[in-house]
Amino acid sequence: MNLNCMPKPTKSARKCGMNQLPAIEEGGKARSSVETVSLFEQKRVYGWWPVITEEGDERMLSVSG
């Protein structure tokens, strides 16, 4: 996990989703089209991040319950 370039969290769980995460290109590099924050500059960040599972090349939201 890159703490210098973390996806910005949402303020509510309802707005949390896959659109917060950068898309991964075929070469394995992440395309940076989302807002990011640095934990070394912010010190504190409050909010929600999505939890995902990866099966092969496919990403899915992980739901526990």
PDBQT receptor file of N, H, CA, C and O in Angstrom, charges set to zero:
ATOM      1  N   MET A   1       0.847  -1.168   0.000  1.00  0.00    +0.000 N 
ATOM      2  CA  MET A   1       0.000   0.000   0.000  1.00  0.00    +0.000 C 
ATOM      3  C   MET A   1       0.893   1.232   0.000  1.00  0.00    +0.000 C 
ATOM      4  O   MET A   1       1.762   1.388   0.859  1.00  0.00    +0.000 OA
ATOM      5  N   ASN A   2       0.672   2.083  -0.953  1.00  0.00    +0.000 N 
ATOM      6  H   ASN A   2      -0.033   1.956  -1.651  1.00  0.00    +0.000 HD
ATOM      7  CA  ASN A   2       1.459   3.302  -1.081  1.00  0.00    +0.000 C 
ATOM      8  C   ASN A   2       0.813   4.402  -0.247  1.00  0.00    +0.000 C 
ATOM      9  O   ASN A   2      -0.234   4.929  -0.625  1.00  0.00    +0.000 OA
ATOM     10  N   LEU A   3       1.421   4.754   0.880  1.00  0.00    +0.000 N 
ATOM     11  H   LEU A   3       2.271   4.326   1.187  1.00  0.00    +0.000 HD
ATOM     12  CA  LEU A   3       0.854   5.753   1.781  1.00  0.00    +0.000 C 
ATOM     13  C   LEU A   3       1.060   7.177   1.288  1.00  0.00    +0.000 C 
ATOM     14  O   LEU A   3       0.446   8.103   1.818  1.00  0.00    +0.000 OA
ATOM     15  N   ASN A   4       1.908   7.372   0.288  1.00  0.00    +0.000 N 
ATOM     16  H   ASN A   4       2.407   6.620  -0.142  1.00  0.00    +0.000 HD
ATOM     17  CA  ASN A   4       2.102   8.690  -0.316  1.00  0.00    +0.000 C 
ATOM     18  C   ASN A   4       0.991   9.037  -1.293  1.00  0.00    +0.000 C 
ATOM     19  O   ASN A   4       0.778  10.210  -1.600  1.00  0.00    +0.000 OA
ATOM     20  N   CYS A   5       0.294   8.044  -1.775  1.00  0.00    +0.000 N 
ATOM     21  H   CYS A   5       0.468   7.092  -1.526  1.00  0.00    +0.000 HD
ATOM     22  CA  CYS A   5      -0.680   8.252  -2.843  1.00  0.00    +0.000 C 
ATOM     23  C   CYS A   5      -1.906   7.362  -2.628  1.00  0.00    +0.000 C 
ATOM     24  O   CYS A   5      -2.214   6.506  -3.458  1.00  0.00    +0.000 OA
ATOM     25  N   MET A   6      -2.604   7.574  -1.500  1.00  0.00    +0.000 N 
ATOM     26  H   MET A   6      -2.354   8.270  -0.826  1.00  0.00    +0.000 HD
ATOM     27  CA  MET A   6      -3.793   6.770  -1.190  1.00  0.00    +0.000 C 
ATOM     28  C   MET A   6      -5.029   7.409  -1.814  1.00  0.00    +0.000 C 
ATOM     29  O   MET A   6      -5.115   8.634  -1.897  1.00  0.00    +0.000 OA
ATOM     30  N   PRO A   7      -5.987   6.592  -2.255  1.00  0.00    +0.000 N 
ATOM     31  CA  PRO A   7      -7.238   7.163  -2.753  1.00  0.00    +0.000 C 
ATOM     32  C   PRO A   7      -7.941   7.948  -1.649  1.00  0.00    +0.000 C 
ATOM     33  O   PRO A   7      -7.943   7.535  -0.490  1.00  0.00    +0.000 OA
ATOM     34  N   LYS A   8      -8.531   9.070  -2.012  1.00  0.00    +0.000 N 
ATOM     35  H   LYS A   8      -8.529   9.405  -2.954  1.00  0.00    +0.000 HD
ATOM     36  CA  LYS A   8      -9.235   9.908  -1.050  1.00  0.00    +0.000 C 
ATOM     37  C   LYS A   8     -10.500   9.182  -0.581  1.00  0.00    +0.000 C 
ATOM     38  O   LYS A   8     -11.237   8.645  -1.408  1.00  0.00    +0.000 OA
ATOM     39  N   PRO A   9     -10.764   9.158   0.730  1.00  0.00    +0.000 N 
ATOM     40  CA  PRO A   9     -11.958   8.458   1.223  1.00  0.00    +0.000 C 
ATOM     41  C   PRO A   9     -13.232   9.265   0.994  1.00  0.00    +0.000 C 
ATOM     42  O   PRO A   9     -13.186  10.481   0.805  1.00  0.00    +0.000 OA
ATOM     43  N   THR A  10     -14.372   8.568   1.013  1.00  0.00    +0.000 N 
ATOM     44  H   THR A  10     -14.409   7.581   1.167  1.00  0.00    +0.000 HD
ATOM     45  CA  THR A  10     -15.658   9.264   0.942  1.00  0.00    +0.000 C 
ATOM     46  C   THR A  10     -16.139   9.554   2.356  1.00  0.00    +0.000 C 
ATOM     47  O   THR A  10     -15.677   8.938   3.317  1.00  0.00    +0.000 OA
ATOM     48  N   LYS A  11     -17.064  10.489   2.477  1.00  0.00    +0.000 N 
ATOM     49  H   LYS A  11     -17.440  10.990   1.697  1.00  0.00    +0.000 HD
ATOM     50  CA  LYS A  11     -17.562  10.868   3.796  1.00  0.00    +0.000 C 
ATOM     51  C   LYS A  11     -18.656   9.947   4.303  1.00  0.00    +0.000 C 
ATOM     52  O   LYS A  11     -18.930   9.927   5.503  1.00  0.00    +0.000 OA
ATOM     53  N   SER A  12     -19.288   9.183   3.418  1.00  0.00    +0.000 N 
ATOM     54  H   SER A  12     -19.065   9.200   2.444  1.00  0.00    +0.000 HD
ATOM     55  CA  SER A  12     -20.325   8.256   3.860  1.00  0.00    +0.000 C 
ATOM     56  C   SER A  12     -20.134   6.900   3.194  1.00  0.00    +0.000 C 
ATOM     57  O   SER A  12     -19.548   6.803   2.116  1.00  0.00    +0.000 OA
ATOM     58  N   ALA A  13     -20.633   5.859   3.844  1.00  0.00    +0.000 N 
ATOM     59  H   ALA A  13     -21.109   5.937   4.719  1.00  0.00    +0.000 HD
ATOM     60  CA  ALA A  13     -20.499   4.502   3.315  1.00  0.00    +0.000 C 
ATOM     61  C   ALA A  13     -21.302   4.312   2.029  1.00  0.00    +0.000 C 
ATOM     62  O   ALA A  13     -20.930   3.496   1.186  1.00  0.00    +0.000 OA
ATOM     63  N   ARG A  14     -22.382   5.044   1.873  1.00  0.00    +0.000 N 
ATOM     64  H   ARG A  14     -22.684   5.707   2.558  1.00  0.00    +0.000 HD
ATOM     65  CA  ARG A  14     -23.215   4.914   0.662  1.00  0.00    +0.000 C 
ATOM     66  C   ARG A  14     -22.498   5.370  -0.603  1.00  0.00    +0.000 C 
ATOM     67  O   ARG A  14     -22.771   4.855  -1.687  1.00  0.00    +0.000 OA
ATOM     68  N   LYS A  15     -21.587   6.327  -0.476  1.00  0.00    +0.000 N 
ATOM     69  H   LYS A  15     -21.365   6.745   0.405  1.00  0.00    +0.000 HD
ATOM     70  CA  LYS A  15     -20.859   6.840  -1.633  1.00  0.00    +0.000 C 
ATOM     71  C   LYS A  15     -19.599   6.033  -1.936  1.00  0.00    +0.000 C 
ATOM     72  O   LYS A  15     -18.947   6.261  -2.955  1.00  0.00    +0.000 OA
ATOM     73  N   CYS A  16     -19.257   5.100  -1.067  1.00  0.00    +0.000 N 
ATOM     74  H   CYS A  16     -19.787   4.914  -0.239  1.00  0.00    +0.000 HD
ATOM     75  CA  CYS A  16     -18.056   4.294  -1.215  1.00  0.00    +0.000 C 
ATOM     76  C   CYS A  16     -18.245   3.285  -2.349  1.00  0.00    +0.000 C 
ATOM     77  O   CYS A  16     -19.271   2.608  -2.412  1.00  0.00    +0.000 OA
ATOM     78  N   GLY A  17     -17.252   3.182  -3.251  1.00  0.00    +0.000 N 
ATOM     79  H   GLY A  17     -16.418   3.732  -3.199  1.00  0.00    +0.000 HD
ATOM     80  CA  GLY A  17     -17.377   2.252  -4.368  1.00  0.00    +0.000 C 
ATOM     81  C   GLY A  17     -16.093   2.106  -5.152  1.00  0.00    +0.000 C 
ATOM     82  O   GLY A  17     -15.056   2.664  -4.794  1.00  0.00    +0.000 OA
ATOM     83  N   MET A  18     -16.180   1.343  -6.230  1.00  0.00    +0.000 N 
ATOM     84  H   MET A  18     -17.023   0.889  -6.521  1.00  0.00    +0.000 HD
ATOM     85  CA  MET A  18     -15.020   1.051  -7.058  1.00  0.00    +0.000 C 
ATOM     86  C   MET A  18     -14.486   2.297  -7.771  1.00  0.00    +0.000 C 
ATOM     87  O   MET A  18     -13.332   2.319  -8.199  1.00  0.00    +0.000 OA
ATOM     88  N   ASN A  19     -15.322   3.334  -7.899  1.00  0.00    +0.000 N 
ATOM     89  H   ASN A  19     -16.259   3.316  -7.551  1.00  0.00    +0.000 HD
ATOM     90  CA  ASN A  19     -14.868   4.549  -8.582  1.00  0.00    +0.000 C 
ATOM     91  C   ASN A  19     -13.800   5.296  -7.791  1.00  0.00    +0.000 C 
ATOM     92  O   ASN A  19     -13.175   6.207  -8.334  1.00  0.00    +0.000 OA
ATOM     93  N   GLN A  20     -13.568   4.942  -6.529  1.00  0.00    +0.000 N 
ATOM     94  H   GLN A  20     -14.075   4.202  -6.088  1.00  0.00    +0.000 HD
ATOM     95  CA  GLN A  20     -12.525   5.561  -5.717  1.00  0.00    +0.000 C 
ATOM     96  C   GLN A  20     -11.146   5.010  -6.053  1.00  0.00    +0.000 C 
ATOM     97  O   GLN A  20     -10.138   5.657  -5.769  1.00  0.00    +0.000 OA
ATOM     98  N   LEU A  21     -11.088   3.837  -6.647  1.00  0.00    +0.000 N 
ATOM     99  H   LEU A  21     -11.907   3.312  -6.878  1.00  0.00    +0.000 HD
ATOM    100  CA  LEU A  21      -9.818   3.168  -6.893  1.00  0.00    +0.000 C 
ATOM    101  C   LEU A  21      -9.314   3.431  -8.299  1.00  0.00    +0.000 C 
ATOM    102  O   LEU A  21     -10.108   3.548  -9.232  1.00  0.00    +0.000 OA
ATOM    103  N   PRO A  22      -7.994   3.527  -8.461  1.00  0.00    +0.000 N 
ATOM    104  CA  PRO A  22      -7.455   3.716  -9.811  1.00  0.00    +0.000 C 
ATOM    105  C   PRO A  22      -7.633   2.458 -10.650  1.00  0.00    +0.000 C 
ATOM    106  O   PRO A  22      -7.536   1.344 -10.134  1.00  0.00    +0.000 OA
ATOM    107  N   ALA A  23      -7.892   2.634 -11.932  1.00  0.00    +0.000 N 
ATOM    108  H   ALA A  23      -7.971   3.539 -12.350  1.00  0.00    +0.000 HD
ATOM    109  CA  ALA A  23      -8.027   1.504 -12.844  1.00  0.00    +0.000 C 
ATOM    110  C   ALA A  23      -6.647   0.935 -13.124  1.00  0.00    +0.000 C 
ATOM    111  O   ALA A  23      -5.670   1.677 -13.218  1.00  0.00    +0.000 OA
ATOM    112  N   ILE A  24      -6.570  -0.386 -13.256  1.00  0.00    +0.000 N 
ATOM    113  H   ILE A  24      -7.364  -0.989 -13.180  1.00  0.00    +0.000 HD
ATOM    114  CA  ILE A  24      -5.290  -1.039 -13.539  1.00  0.00    +0.000 C 
ATOM    115  C   ILE A  24      -5.230  -1.380 -15.014  1.00  0.00    +0.000 C 
ATOM    116  O   ILE A  24      -6.138  -2.009 -15.557  1.00  0.00    +0.000 OA
ATOM    117  N   GLU A  25      -4.155  -0.960 -15.654  1.00  0.00    +0.000 N 
ATOM    118  H   GLU A  25      -3.418  -0.449 -15.213  1.00  0.00    +0.000 HD
ATOM    119  CA  GLU A  25      -3.971  -1.234 -17.080  1.00  0.00    +0.000 C 
ATOM    120  C   GLU A  25      -3.381  -2.626 -17.257  1.00  0.00    +0.000 C 
ATOM    121  O   GLU A  25      -3.020  -3.275 -16.276  1.00  0.00    +0.000 OA
ATOM    122  N   GLU A  26      -3.280  -3.088 -18.492  1.00  0.00    +0.000 N 
ATOM    123  H   GLU A  26      -3.573  -2.561 -19.289  1.00  0.00    +0.000 HD
ATOM    124  CA  GLU A  26      -2.806  -4.432 -18.780  1.00  0.00    +0.000 C 
ATOM    125  C   GLU A  26      -1.385  -4.679 -18.297  1.00  0.00    +0.000 C 
ATOM    126  O   GLU A  26      -1.065  -5.804 -17.915  1.00  0.00    +0.000 OA
ATOM    127  N   GLY A  27      -0.535  -3.684 -18.300  1.00  0.00    +0.000 N 
ATOM    128  H   GLY A  27      -0.796  -2.769 -18.611  1.00  0.00    +0.000 HD
ATOM    129  CA  GLY A  27       0.846  -3.842 -17.861  1.00  0.00    +0.000 C 
ATOM    130  C   GLY A  27       0.996  -3.945 -16.352  1.00  0.00    +0.000 C 
ATOM    131  O   GLY A  27       2.102  -4.157 -15.856  1.00  0.00    +0.000 OA
ATOM    132  N   GLY A  28      -0.098  -3.799 -15.613  1.00  0.00    +0.000 N 
ATOM    133  H   GLY A  28      -0.997  -3.627 -16.016  1.00  0.00    +0.000 HD
ATOM    134  CA  GLY A  28      -0.062  -3.863 -14.163  1.00  0.00    +0.000 C 
ATOM    135  C   GLY A  28       0.100  -2.515 -13.489  1.00  0.00    +0.000 C 
ATOM    136  O   GLY A  28       0.092  -2.430 -12.261  1.00  0.00    +0.000 OA
ATOM    137  N   LYS A  29       0.248  -1.456 -14.283  1.00  0.00    +0.000 N 
ATOM    138  H   LYS A  29       0.255  -1.526 -15.281  1.00  0.00    +0.000 HD
ATOM    139  CA  LYS A  29       0.383  -0.122 -13.708  1.00  0.00    +0.000 C 
ATOM    140  C   LYS A  29      -0.992   0.467 -13.417  1.00  0.00    +0.000 C 
ATOM    141  O   LYS A  29      -1.958   0.221 -14.140  1.00  0.00    +0.000 OA
ATOM    142  N   ALA A  30      -1.060   1.246 -12.346  1.00  0.00    +0.000 N 
ATOM    143  H   ALA A  30      -0.276   1.446 -11.758  1.00  0.00    +0.000 HD
ATOM    144  CA  ALA A  30      -2.315   1.893 -11.988  1.00  0.00    +0.000 C 
ATOM    145  C   ALA A  30      -2.426   3.221 -12.721  1.00  0.00    +0.000 C 
ATOM    146  O   ALA A  30      -1.492   4.023 -12.723  1.00  0.00    +0.000 OA
ATOM    147  N   ARG A  31      -3.563   3.441 -13.333  1.00  0.00    +0.000 N 
ATOM    148  H   ARG A  31      -4.322   2.790 -13.331  1.00  0.00    +0.000 HD
ATOM    149  CA  ARG A  31      -3.835   4.712 -14.005  1.00  0.00    +0.000 C 
ATOM    150  C   ARG A  31      -4.385   5.667 -12.957  1.00  0.00    +0.000 C 
ATOM    151  O   ARG A  31      -5.375   5.352 -12.296  1.00  0.00    +0.000 OA
ATOM    152  N   SER A  32      -3.775   6.804 -12.798  1.00  0.00    +0.000 N 
ATOM    153  H   SER A  32      -2.971   7.060 -13.335  1.00  0.00    +0.000 HD
ATOM    154  CA  SER A  32      -4.129   7.735 -11.744  1.00  0.00    +0.000 C 
ATOM    155  C   SER A  32      -5.165   8.736 -12.226  1.00  0.00    +0.000 C 
ATOM    156  O   SER A  32      -4.811   9.815 -12.703  1.00  0.00    +0.000 OA
ATOM    157  N   SER A  33      -6.439   8.392 -12.107  1.00  0.00    +0.000 N 
ATOM    158  H   SER A  33      -6.726   7.516 -11.720  1.00  0.00    +0.000 HD
ATOM    159  CA  SER A  33      -7.500   9.307 -12.499  1.00  0.00    +0.000 C 
ATOM    160  C   SER A  33      -8.410   9.622 -11.309  1.00  0.00    +0.000 C 
ATOM    161  O   SER A  33      -9.504  10.159 -11.484  1.00  0.00    +0.000 OA
ATOM    162  N   VAL A  34      -7.956   9.285 -10.102  1.00  0.00    +0.000 N 
ATOM    163  H   VAL A  34      -7.068   8.848  -9.960  1.00  0.00    +0.000 HD
ATOM    164  CA  VAL A  34      -8.748   9.544  -8.903  1.00  0.00    +0.000 C 
ATOM    165  C   VAL A  34      -7.986  10.506  -7.997  1.00  0.00    +0.000 C 
ATOM    166  O   VAL A  34      -6.765  10.630  -8.094  1.00  0.00    +0.000 OA
ATOM    167  N   GLU A  35      -8.712  11.177  -7.124  1.00  0.00    +0.000 N 
ATOM    168  H   GLU A  35      -9.704  11.076  -7.046  1.00  0.00    +0.000 HD
ATOM    169  CA  GLU A  35      -8.080  12.074  -6.158  1.00  0.00    +0.000 C 
ATOM    170  C   GLU A  35      -7.324  11.249  -5.126  1.00  0.00    +0.000 C 
ATOM    171  O   GLU A  35      -7.807  10.209  -4.680  1.00  0.00    +0.000 OA
ATOM    172  N   THR A  36      -6.139  11.713  -4.747  1.00  0.00    +0.000 N 
ATOM    173  H   THR A  36      -5.746  12.558  -5.109  1.00  0.00    +0.000 HD
ATOM    174  CA  THR A  36      -5.340  10.988  -3.772  1.00  0.00    +0.000 C 
ATOM    175  C   THR A  36      -4.921  11.911  -2.634  1.00  0.00    +0.000 C 
ATOM    176  O   THR A  36      -4.932  13.134  -2.771  1.00  0.00    +0.000 OA
ATOM    177  N   VAL A  37      -4.551  11.301  -1.507  1.00  0.00    +0.000 N 
ATOM    178  H   VAL A  37      -4.542  10.307  -1.396  1.00  0.00    +0.000 HD
ATOM    179  CA  VAL A  37      -4.024  12.028  -0.357  1.00  0.00    +0.000 C 
ATOM    180  C   VAL A  37      -2.752  11.332   0.105  1.00  0.00    +0.000 C 
ATOM    181  O   VAL A  37      -2.574  10.136  -0.124  1.00  0.00    +0.000 OA
ATOM    182  N   SER A  38      -1.875  12.075   0.748  1.00  0.00    +0.000 N 
ATOM    183  H   SER A  38      -2.019  13.047   0.934  1.00  0.00    +0.000 HD
ATOM    184  CA  SER A  38      -0.662  11.522   1.326  1.00  0.00    +0.000 C 
ATOM    185  C   SER A  38      -0.814  11.496   2.840  1.00  0.00    +0.000 C 
ATOM    186  O   SER A  38      -1.061  12.533   3.454  1.00  0.00    +0.000 OA
ATOM    187  N   LEU A  39      -0.670  10.328   3.445  1.00  0.00    +0.000 N 
ATOM    188  H   LEU A  39      -0.469   9.485   2.946  1.00  0.00    +0.000 HD
ATOM    189  CA  LEU A  39      -0.789  10.242   4.897  1.00  0.00    +0.000 C 
ATOM    190  C   LEU A  39       0.381  10.915   5.609  1.00  0.00    +0.000 C 
ATOM    191  O   LEU A  39       0.282  11.226   6.796  1.00  0.00    +0.000 OA
ATOM    192  N   PHE A  40       1.486  11.142   4.903  1.00  0.00    +0.000 N 
ATOM    193  H   PHE A  40       1.567  10.889   3.939  1.00  0.00    +0.000 HD
ATOM    194  CA  PHE A  40       2.620  11.815   5.517  1.00  0.00    +0.000 C 
ATOM    195  C   PHE A  40       2.415  13.330   5.553  1.00  0.00    +0.000 C 
ATOM    196  O   PHE A  40       3.036  14.021   6.362  1.00  0.00    +0.000 OA
ATOM    197  N   GLU A  41       1.562  13.840   4.696  1.00  0.00    +0.000 N 
ATOM    198  H   GLU A  41       1.058  13.279   4.040  1.00  0.00    +0.000 HD
ATOM    199  CA  GLU A  41       1.251  15.273   4.705  1.00  0.00    +0.000 C 
ATOM    200  C   GLU A  41       0.012  15.574   5.529  1.00  0.00    +0.000 C 
ATOM    201  O   GLU A  41      -0.017  16.581   6.235  1.00  0.00    +0.000 OA
ATOM    202  N   GLN A  42      -1.018  14.730   5.462  1.00  0.00    +0.000 N 
ATOM    203  H   GLN A  42      -0.994  13.911   4.888  1.00  0.00    +0.000 HD
ATOM    204  CA  GLN A  42      -2.295  14.950   6.141  1.00  0.00    +0.000 C 
ATOM    205  C   GLN A  42      -2.259  14.581   7.614  1.00  0.00    +0.000 C 
ATOM    206  O   GLN A  42      -2.892  15.252   8.429  1.00  0.00    +0.000 OA
ATOM    207  N   LYS A  43      -1.541  13.540   7.971  1.00  0.00    +0.000 N 
ATOM    208  H   LYS A  43      -1.027  12.994   7.309  1.00  0.00    +0.000 HD
ATOM    209  CA  LYS A  43      -1.468  12.965   9.322  1.00  0.00    +0.000 C 
ATOM    210  C   LYS A  43      -2.744  12.224   9.713  1.00  0.00    +0.000 C 
ATOM    211  O   LYS A  43      -2.653  11.126  10.263  1.00  0.00    +0.000 OA
ATOM    212  N   ARG A  44      -3.930  12.778   9.452  1.00  0.00    +0.000 N 
ATOM    213  H   ARG A  44      -4.004  13.669   9.005  1.00  0.00    +0.000 HD
ATOM    214  CA  ARG A  44      -5.206  12.120   9.766  1.00  0.00    +0.000 C 
ATOM    215  C   ARG A  44      -6.127  12.193   8.562  1.00  0.00    +0.000 C 
ATOM    216  O   ARG A  44      -6.233  13.222   7.896  1.00  0.00    +0.000 OA
ATOM    217  N   VAL A  45      -6.778  11.094   8.305  1.00  0.00    +0.000 N 
ATOM    218  H   VAL A  45      -6.692  10.258   8.846  1.00  0.00    +0.000 HD
ATOM    219  CA  VAL A  45      -7.754  11.040   7.219  1.00  0.00    +0.000 C 
ATOM    220  C   VAL A  45      -8.950  10.251   7.721  1.00  0.00    +0.000 C 
ATOM    221  O   VAL A  45      -8.790   9.130   8.205  1.00  0.00    +0.000 OA
ATOM    222  N   TYR A  46     -10.146  10.814   7.615  1.00  0.00    +0.000 N 
ATOM    223  H   TYR A  46     -10.276  11.724   7.221  1.00  0.00    +0.000 HD
ATOM    224  CA  TYR A  46     -11.358  10.151   8.054  1.00  0.00    +0.000 C 
ATOM    225  C   TYR A  46     -12.212   9.819   6.849  1.00  0.00    +0.000 C 
ATOM    226  O   TYR A  46     -12.277  10.598   5.898  1.00  0.00    +0.000 OA
ATOM    227  N   GLY A  47     -12.862   8.681   6.878  1.00  0.00    +0.000 N 
ATOM    228  H   GLY A  47     -12.809   8.048   7.650  1.00  0.00    +0.000 HD
ATOM    229  CA  GLY A  47     -13.771   8.337   5.794  1.00  0.00    +0.000 C 
ATOM    230  C   GLY A  47     -13.836   6.855   5.520  1.00  0.00    +0.000 C 
ATOM    231  O   GLY A  47     -13.424   6.030   6.335  1.00  0.00    +0.000 OA
ATOM    232  N   TRP A  48     -14.366   6.535   4.350  1.00  0.00    +0.000 N 
ATOM    233  H   TRP A  48     -14.700   7.205   3.688  1.00  0.00    +0.000 HD
ATOM    234  CA  TRP A  48     -14.614   5.155   3.943  1.00  0.00    +0.000 C 
ATOM    235  C   TRP A  48     -13.847   4.826   2.675  1.00  0.00    +0.000 C 
ATOM    236  O   TRP A  48     -13.786   5.627   1.742  1.00  0.00    +0.000 OA
ATOM    237  N   TRP A  49     -13.257   3.629   2.654  1.00  0.00    +0.000 N 
ATOM    238  H   TRP A  49     -13.306   2.978   3.412  1.00  0.00    +0.000 HD
ATOM    239  CA  TRP A  49     -12.602   3.088   1.466  1.00  0.00    +0.000 C 
ATOM    240  C   TRP A  49     -13.252   1.756   1.123  1.00  0.00    +0.000 C 
ATOM    241  O   TRP A  49     -13.695   1.038   2.020  1.00  0.00    +0.000 OA
ATOM    242  N   PRO A  50     -13.318   1.414  -0.156  1.00  0.00    +0.000 N 
ATOM    243  CA  PRO A  50     -13.894   0.113  -0.527  1.00  0.00    +0.000 C 
ATOM    244  C   PRO A  50     -12.916  -1.025  -0.223  1.00  0.00    +0.000 C 
ATOM    245  O   PRO A  50     -11.700  -0.849  -0.290  1.00  0.00    +0.000 OA
ATOM    246  N   VAL A  51     -13.462  -2.178   0.106  1.00  0.00    +0.000 N 
ATOM    247  H   VAL A  51     -14.450  -2.321   0.159  1.00  0.00    +0.000 HD
ATOM    248  CA  VAL A  51     -12.676  -3.388   0.292  1.00  0.00    +0.000 C 
ATOM    249  C   VAL A  51     -12.945  -4.256  -0.928  1.00  0.00    +0.000 C 
ATOM    250  O   VAL A  51     -14.098  -4.554  -1.239  1.00  0.00    +0.000 OA
ATOM    251  N   ILE A  52     -11.880  -4.662  -1.623  1.00  0.00    +0.000 N 
ATOM    252  H   ILE A  52     -10.944  -4.419  -1.370  1.00  0.00    +0.000 HD
ATOM    253  CA  ILE A  52     -12.065  -5.413  -2.857  1.00  0.00    +0.000 C 
ATOM    254  C   ILE A  52     -11.382  -6.769  -2.770  1.00  0.00    +0.000 C 
ATOM    255  O   ILE A  52     -10.481  -6.983  -1.959  1.00  0.00    +0.000 OA
ATOM    256  N   THR A  53     -11.836  -7.678  -3.627  1.00  0.00    +0.000 N 
ATOM    257  H   THR A  53     -12.568  -7.503  -4.285  1.00  0.00    +0.000 HD
ATOM    258  CA  THR A  53     -11.164  -8.951  -3.831  1.00  0.00    +0.000 C 
ATOM    259  C   THR A  53     -10.766  -9.009  -5.297  1.00  0.00    +0.000 C 
ATOM    260  O   THR A  53     -11.446  -8.452  -6.159  1.00  0.00    +0.000 OA
ATOM    261  N   GLU A  54      -9.667  -9.684  -5.570  1.00  0.00    +0.000 N 
ATOM    262  H   GLU A  54      -9.115 -10.136  -4.870  1.00  0.00    +0.000 HD
ATOM    263  CA  GLU A  54      -9.205  -9.829  -6.944  1.00  0.00    +0.000 C 
ATOM    264  C   GLU A  54      -9.169 -11.311  -7.298  1.00  0.00    +0.000 C 
ATOM    265  O   GLU A  54      -8.535 -12.111  -6.610  1.00  0.00    +0.000 OA
ATOM    266  N   GLU A  55      -9.850 -11.662  -8.364  1.00  0.00    +0.000 N 
ATOM    267  H   GLU A  55     -10.365 -11.012  -8.923  1.00  0.00    +0.000 HD
ATOM    268  CA  GLU A  55      -9.820 -13.023  -8.884  1.00  0.00    +0.000 C 
ATOM    269  C   GLU A  55      -9.305 -12.943 -10.310  1.00  0.00    +0.000 C 
ATOM    270  O   GLU A  55     -10.028 -12.556 -11.228  1.00  0.00    +0.000 OA
ATOM    271  N   GLY A  56      -8.049 -13.314 -10.478  1.00  0.00    +0.000 N 
ATOM    272  H   GLY A  56      -7.462 -13.628  -9.733  1.00  0.00    +0.000 HD
ATOM    273  CA  GLY A  56      -7.432 -13.155 -11.786  1.00  0.00    +0.000 C 
ATOM    274  C   GLY A  56      -7.226 -11.685 -12.077  1.00  0.00    +0.000 C 
ATOM    275  O   GLY A  56      -6.577 -10.978 -11.306  1.00  0.00    +0.000 OA
ATOM    276  N   ASP A  57      -7.778 -11.222 -13.193  1.00  0.00    +0.000 N 
ATOM    277  H   ASP A  57      -8.305 -11.796 -13.819  1.00  0.00    +0.000 HD
ATOM    278  CA  ASP A  57      -7.683  -9.809 -13.563  1.00  0.00    +0.000 C 
ATOM    279  C   ASP A  57      -8.926  -9.025 -13.163  1.00  0.00    +0.000 C 
ATOM    280  O   ASP A  57      -9.010  -7.828 -13.435  1.00  0.00    +0.000 OA
ATOM    281  N   GLU A  58      -9.878  -9.668 -12.531  1.00  0.00    +0.000 N 
ATOM    282  H   GLU A  58      -9.810 -10.640 -12.309  1.00  0.00    +0.000 HD
ATOM    283  CA  GLU A  58     -11.158  -9.031 -12.208  1.00  0.00    +0.000 C 
ATOM    284  C   GLU A  58     -11.187  -8.566 -10.753  1.00  0.00    +0.000 C 
ATOM    285  O   GLU A  58     -10.794  -9.298  -9.845  1.00  0.00    +0.000 OA
ATOM    286  N   ARG A  59     -11.660  -7.335 -10.551  1.00  0.00    +0.000 N 
ATOM    287  H   ARG A  59     -11.979  -6.741 -11.289  1.00  0.00    +0.000 HD
ATOM    288  CA  ARG A  59     -11.836  -6.773  -9.209  1.00  0.00    +0.000 C 
ATOM    289  C   ARG A  59     -13.321  -6.756  -8.873  1.00  0.00    +0.000 C 
ATOM    290  O   ARG A  59     -14.157  -6.432  -9.717  1.00  0.00    +0.000 OA
ATOM    291  N   MET A  60     -13.642  -7.112  -7.614  1.00  0.00    +0.000 N 
ATOM    292  H   MET A  60     -12.963  -7.375  -6.929  1.00  0.00    +0.000 HD
ATOM    293  CA  MET A  60     -15.034  -7.076  -7.148  1.00  0.00    +0.000 C 
ATOM    294  C   MET A  60     -15.062  -6.500  -5.743  1.00  0.00    +0.000 C 
ATOM    295  O   MET A  60     -14.117  -6.664  -4.971  1.00  0.00    +0.000 OA
ATOM    296  N   LEU A  61     -16.166  -5.819  -5.417  1.00  0.00    +0.000 N 
ATOM    297  H   LEU A  61     -16.934  -5.686  -6.043  1.00  0.00    +0.000 HD
ATOM    298  CA  LEU A  61     -16.347  -5.337  -4.052  1.00  0.00    +0.000 C 
ATOM    299  C   LEU A  61     -16.569  -6.528  -3.148  1.00  0.00    +0.000 C 
ATOM    300  O   LEU A  61     -17.321  -7.442  -3.486  1.00  0.00    +0.000 OA
ATOM    301  N   SER A  62     -15.914  -6.520  -1.997  1.00  0.00    +0.000 N 
ATOM    302  H   SER A  62     -15.303  -5.777  -1.722  1.00  0.00    +0.000 HD
ATOM    303  CA  SER A  62     -16.064  -7.585  -1.027  1.00  0.00    +0.000 C 
ATOM    304  C   SER A  62     -17.161  -7.178  -0.055  1.00  0.00    +0.000 C 
ATOM    305  O   SER A  62     -17.129  -6.080   0.500  1.00  0.00    +0.000 OA
ATOM    306  N   VAL A  63     -18.114  -8.044   0.148  1.00  0.00    +0.000 N 
ATOM    307  H   VAL A  63     -18.140  -8.937  -0.302  1.00  0.00    +0.000 HD
ATOM    308  CA  VAL A  63     -19.228  -7.760   1.053  1.00  0.00    +0.000 C 
ATOM    309  C   VAL A  63     -19.197  -8.797   2.159  1.00  0.00    +0.000 C 
ATOM    310  O   VAL A  63     -19.231  -9.999   1.897  1.00  0.00    +0.000 OA
ATOM    311  N   SER A  64     -19.132  -8.327   3.397  1.00  0.00    +0.000 N 
ATOM    312  H   SER A  64     -19.104  -7.351   3.609  1.00  0.00    +0.000 HD
ATOM    313  CA  SER A  64     -19.178  -9.249   4.527  1.00  0.00    +0.000 C 
ATOM    314  C   SER A  64     -20.470  -8.994   5.290  1.00  0.00    +0.000 C 
ATOM    315  O   SER A  64     -20.987  -7.877   5.305  1.00  0.00    +0.000 OA
ATOM    316  N   GLY A  65     -20.956  -9.990   5.891  1.00  0.00    +0.000 N 
ATOM    317  H   GLY A  65     -20.535 -10.898   5.878  1.00  0.00    +0.000 HD
ATOM    318  CA  GLY A  65     -22.202  -9.781   6.600  1.00  0.00    +0.000 C 
ATOM    319  C   GLY A  65     -22.624 -10.882   7.392  1.00  0.00    +0.000 C 
ATOM    320  O   GLY A  65     -23.670 -10.813   8.038  1.00  0.00    +0.000 OA
TER     321      GLY A  65
